[in-house]
Amino acid sequence: MYRLKDLREDNDYTQEEIAKLLNCKQNTYQQYESEKRQIPIESLKKLAILYKTSVDYIIKLTDEIKPYPRIK
């Protein structure tokens, strides 16, 4: 369902670094990656900005990695 691990590894981040960005424990983030826990929408938004993609791409609703134009 999620592309979290692929995006993280493609961008050379550790689980610990992403967990810190999302203000959660590494174990919690690992559960997001393994889909044992649903990731909050606010965390998805932060990751979409970090990886310069869309939430839709992260959750596999599209294969288009290019982000949508951002609302300011």
Beta strands, then each sheet from edge to edge (+ up, - down):
end
